[in-house]
Amino acid sequence: MGIRVAKFGGSSLADAGQFRKVRQILLSDPSRRYAVPSAPGKRFSDDIKITDMLYHCHRLAQRKQPYAELFDQIAQRYLDIARELEIDYDLKPQLDEACDLIRTGSPDYAASRGEYFSGLLLAKYLGWDFVDPIDMIKFDRQGVFASEWSNQVVADTLKDHEYAVIPGFYGSLPNGEVRTFSRGGSDITGAVVARGVGAELYENWTDVSGFLMADPRIVKNPKRIAQLTYRELRELSYMGATVLHEDSVFPVRKAGIPTNIKNTNCPDDPGTMIVMDGTESKPLGQITGIAGHKNFSLLSIEKAMMNSEIGFGRRVLQALEDFGVSFEHLPTGIDTMTVILPDADLVERKEQIIQRIEEYTHPDSVELTSGLALIATVGHGMVRQPGSAAKLSGALARAGVNVRMIDQGSSEFNIIVGVDIPEFERAVQAIYNAFVE
């Protein structure tokens, strides 16, 4: 029987009732041998996540302002969970120690205590070993995650633990100091553990039953994505779909381990399965999902005989590089070149960038237009399916949406269109209706 690694998000561990659900899930299948918990999340809409409270404690401590009262609220949540679950373990001495160390420790140390105490309680509740990731998840001196080093240490360490709880989100620098991933980084820890132990499946438990084919705030009751590939996940995540931490796919993808997105509150739901290659599971051209981002600008450069001027495109990109700006898409014509840029990268630099492009390329005209939204329609082989682009364009035309840009690129996985921001929601709905309904 293969090994399963189960990572649980903050909503899955928000209170004692959620801990009970997690315990039932883990003990229902003996192949679930390693659990990676997040810090407790919100119990209700106006609640505050433990991690946010810990960061605030550290800020108060750095300003030499009282923070003990706020930390007491954090400690009480853990103590209440332990009491309600009748866990025979005195957590208070370690909570008191953490409260003291927040005063002198780093913000990473403060934030890491959320996962640390979640892990301690879950391990005691399950009767499993507790393994502190500070001894396994390694970062280099520059604070960059050391994936191969970590993989080896995880493999060497966990072979001696048949069942274990490993807190997510943090590890250590070479000097032993706590270092955290970016927010949501418990997903990365879970994937690293799955790769290290050679898991047959990585389960990511959250409060939704997998990915949806479109944003439910735009499309009413969108269908669930039953299966998608890691490549499709990458495309959707990049364009705004947020269920799984983007960086967390790399360890399990590299090891060829499938990921199952599951719902802690509805454990029998199949969720979404993420696989290496799902080409045989659905017809060519069937879409997987729709995702998008707002707030882009369209930089249009026009020059006669541009196509015969060697190095023109390189000089345009050099002008952007001079200001540390990366581009999103680069649709071109014979005498025109269009660069799609994030608005956030253009703050206070618009005029300088245009001036630098004019200096490098001497164009006939340069025009910068803001207020653009990008929408990606993702699906295996859809670009190679005759009529996909026409179907998409026709749906937008019937909805009265003006397409500012369309880009199929070299990928067979998606078609990206640019529309005016006020038409974003209408465009997403039109595409969904055309390809799904």
Residue pairs with C-beta under 8 A, 6 or more apart in sequence:
1 30
1 31
2 31
2 199
2 200
2 201
3 31
3 33
3 34
3 197
3 198
3 199
3 200
4 29
4 31
4 32
4 33
4 199
4 200
4 201
4 202
4 203
5 32
5 33
5 34
5 35
5 36
5 190
5 193
5 194
5 197
5 199
5 201
5 202
5 203
6 25
6 26
6 32
6 34
6 35
6 36
6 190
6 203
6 205
7 35
7 36
7 37
7 38
7 168
7 186
7 187
7 189
7 190
7 191
7 202
7 203
7 204
7 205
8 22
8 35
8 36
8 37
8 38
8 205
8 264
9 38
9 41
9 186
9 204
9 205
9 206
9 207
9 264
10 38
10 39
10 40
10 41
10 42
10 49
10 50
10 51
11 18
11 41
11 42
11 206
11 207
11 264
12 18
12 21
12 22
12 37
12 38
12 41
12 205
12 206
12 207
12 264
13 19
13 22
13 37
13 38
13 39
13 40
13 41
13 118
13 122
14 40
14 41
14 42
14 43
14 47
15 40
15 43
15 77
15 80
15 81
15 84
16 80
16 81
16 84
16 85
18 264
19 81
19 85
19 121
19 122
19 125
20 85
21 264
21 265
21 267
22 35
22 37
22 122
22 205
22 264
23 122
23 125
23 126
24 267
25 32
25 205
25 264
25 267
26 32
26 35
26 126
27 126
28 267
31 200
32 203
33 162
33 163
33 164
33 197
34 158
34 163
34 164
34 165
34 166
34 193
34 194
34 197
34 199
35 122
35 126
35 128
35 164
35 165
35 166
36 165
36 166
36 167
36 168
36 186
36 189
36 190
36 193
37 115
37 118
37 119
37 122
37 165
37 167
37 168
37 186
38 114
38 115
38 118
38 168
38 169
38 186
39 49
39 50
39 51
39 54
39 114
39 115
39 117
39 118
39 169
40 49
40 50
40 77
40 78
40 81
40 114
40 118
41 49
41 50
42 48
42 49
50 74
50 77
50 114
51 111
51 114
51 183
53 70
53 73
53 74
54 74
54 102
54 110
54 111
54 113
54 114
55 107
55 110
55 111
56 67
56 70
57 67
57 70
57 71
57 74
57 102
57 110
58 67
58 102
58 105
58 106
58 107
58 110
58 111
59 107
60 66
60 67
60 70
61 67
61 102
61 103
61 110
67 102
68 99
71 98
71 99
71 102
75 92
75 95
75 99
78 91
78 95
78 117
78 121
79 91
79 92
79 95
81 87
81 121
82 89
82 91
82 121
85 121
85 125
87 121
87 124
87 125
88 124
89 120
89 121
89 124
91 117
91 120
91 121
94 117
94 120
95 117
98 113
98 116
98 117
101 109
102 109
102 110
102 113
105 178
106 177
106 178
108 170
108 177
108 178
108 179
108 180
109 177
109 178
111 169
111 170
111 180
112 167
112 169
112 170
112 178
112 180
114 169
115 167
115 168
115 169
115 170
115 186
116 132
116 167
116 170
118 167
119 130
119 132
119 165
119 166
119 167
120 130
122 128
122 165
123 129
123 130
123 164
123 165
124 130
126 163
126 165
128 163
128 164
128 165
129 161
129 162
129 163
129 164
129 165
130 164
130 165
131 157
131 158
131 161
131 164
131 165
131 166
132 166
132 167
133 166
133 167
133 168
133 170
133 171
133 189
134 170
134 171
134 172
134 176
134 178
135 153
135 157
135 172
136 150
136 153
136 154
136 157
136 158
136 166
136 171
136 196
137 145
137 150
137 154
137 170
137 171
137 172
137 189
137 192
138 145
138 146
138 149
138 150
138 153
138 171
138 172
138 174
139 145
139 146
139 171
139 172
139 173
139 174
139 179
140 146
140 173
140 174
141 173
141 174
143 173
143 179
145 171
145 181
145 188
147 192
147 250
147 251
150 171
150 192
150 196
151 192
151 195
151 196
151 251
152 196
153 196
154 192
154 193
154 195
154 196
154 197
155 196
155 197
155 198
158 164
158 166
158 193
158 196
158 197
159 197
166 189
166 193
167 186
167 189
168 185
168 186
168 187
168 188
168 189
168 190
169 180
169 181
169 185
169 186
169 189
170 178
170 179
170 180
170 181
170 185
170 189
171 178
171 179
171 189
172 178
172 179
173 179
181 188
181 189
181 247
182 245
182 247
184 245
185 245
185 247
185 248
186 245
187 204
187 244
187 245
187 247
187 248
188 245
188 247
188 248
188 251
190 202
190 204
190 248
191 202
191 248
191 249
191 250
191 251
191 252
191 259
192 251
193 199
194 201
194 202
194 251
194 252
194 255
194 257
195 251
195 252
195 254
195 255
195 257
198 255
199 257
200 257
201 257
201 258
201 259
201 260
202 252
202 257
202 258
202 259
202 260
203 259
203 260
203 262
204 244
204 248
204 259
204 260
204 261
204 262
205 262
205 263
205 264
206 243
206 261
206 262
206 263
206 264
207 263
207 264
207 265
208 243
208 261
208 263
209 224
209 261
209 262
209 263
209 266
209 269
209 270
209 271
209 272
210 224
210 225
210 226
210 243
210 261
210 262
210 263
210 269
210 270
210 271
210 272
211 224
211 225
211 228
211 233
211 236
211 241
211 243
211 261
211 272
211 289
212 222
212 223
212 224
212 225
212 289
213 219
213 222
213 223
213 224
213 225
213 287
213 288
213 289
213 290
213 432
213 436
214 222
214 289
214 290
214 291
214 428
214 432
214 436
215 222
215 240
215 291
215 428
216 222
218 425
218 428
218 429
219 428
219 429
219 432
222 432
222 436
223 436
224 272
225 272
225 288
225 289
226 270
226 272
226 273
227 272
227 273
227 274
227 275
227 278
227 281
227 282
228 236
228 272
228 273
228 274
228 275
228 278
228 288
228 289
229 274
229 275
229 276
229 277
229 278
229 279
229 380
230 249
230 253
230 274
230 275
230 276
231 413
232 278
232 288
232 289
232 378
232 379
232 380
232 413
233 244
233 249
233 274
234 246
234 249
235 291
235 376
235 378
235 411
235 413
235 414
236 288
236 289
236 291
236 376
236 378
237 244
237 246
237 249
237 291
238 246
238 376
239 291
239 292
239 293
239 374
239 375
239 376
239 378
239 416
240 291
240 292
240 293
241 289
241 291
243 261
243 272
244 259
244 261
244 274
249 259
249 274
252 258
252 259
253 276
256 276
258 273
258 274
258 275
258 276
259 273
259 274
260 271
260 272
260 273
260 274
261 271
261 272
261 273
261 274
262 269
262 271
263 269
263 271
278 380
279 380
279 381
282 380
284 380
284 381
284 382
284 384
284 385
285 379
285 381
285 382
285 384
285 385
285 388
286 379
286 380
286 382
287 377
287 378
287 379
287 382
287 435
287 436
288 378
288 379
288 380
289 378
289 379
290 375
290 376
290 377
290 378
290 428
290 431
290 432
290 435
291 375
291 376
291 378
292 373
292 374
292 375
292 376
292 424
292 428
293 373
293 374
294 373
294 421
294 424
295 342
295 343
295 344
295 372
295 373
295 421
296 328
296 340
296 341
296 342
296 343
296 370
296 372
296 373
296 374
296 418
297 340
297 341
297 342
297 343
297 346
297 368
297 369
297 370
297 371
297 372
298 338
298 339
298 340
298 368
298 369
298 370
298 372
298 404
298 405
298 418
299 338
299 339
299 340
299 341
299 353
299 354
299 357
299 366
299 367
299 368
300 336
300 337
300 338
300 365
300 366
300 367
300 368
300 369
301 316
301 336
301 337
301 338
301 339
301 357
301 361
301 363
301 365
301 366
302 335
302 336
302 363
302 364
302 365
302 366
303 309
303 312
303 335
303 361
303 362
303 363
303 364
304 335
304 364
305 335
306 312
306 334
306 335
306 336
306 337
307 334
307 335
312 337
312 361
313 330
313 332
313 337
315 357
315 360
315 361
316 337
316 339
316 357
316 360
316 361
317 327
318 360
319 353
319 356
319 357
319 359
319 360
319 361
320 326
320 327
320 339
320 341
320 353
322 356
323 349
323 352
323 353
323 356
324 345
325 341
325 345
325 346
325 349
325 353
326 345
327 339
327 340
327 341
328 340
328 341
328 342
328 374
329 339
329 340
329 374
329 405
329 407
329 409
329 416
329 418
330 337
330 338
330 339
330 340
331 338
331 340
331 405
331 406
331 407
332 338
338 405
340 372
340 374
340 405
340 418
343 370
346 353
346 368
346 370
350 368
354 366
354 368
357 363
357 366
358 366
371 420
371 421
372 404
372 405
372 418
372 419
372 420
372 421
373 418
373 419
373 420
373 421
373 423
373 424
373 427
374 416
374 417
374 418
375 416
375 417
375 418
375 419
375 424
375 427
375 428
375 431
376 414
376 415
376 416
377 392
377 414
377 415
377 416
377 417
377 431
377 435
378 413
378 414
379 413
379 414
380 412
380 413
381 412
381 413
382 388
382 412
382 413
382 414
382 415
383 389
383 408
383 411
383 412
383 413
383 414
383 415
384 412
388 415
389 406
389 408
389 415
391 434
391 435
392 415
392 417
392 431
392 434
392 435
393 403
393 406
394 434
395 430
395 431
395 433
395 434
395 435
396 403
396 417
396 419
396 427
396 430
396 431
398 430
399 426
399 427
399 429
399 430
400 423
400 426
401 419
401 423
401 426
401 427
401 430
402 419
402 420
402 423
403 417
403 418
403 419
404 417
404 418
404 419
404 420
405 416
405 417
405 418
406 415
406 416
406 417
406 418
407 415
407 416
407 417
408 414
408 415
408 416
409 416
417 427
419 427
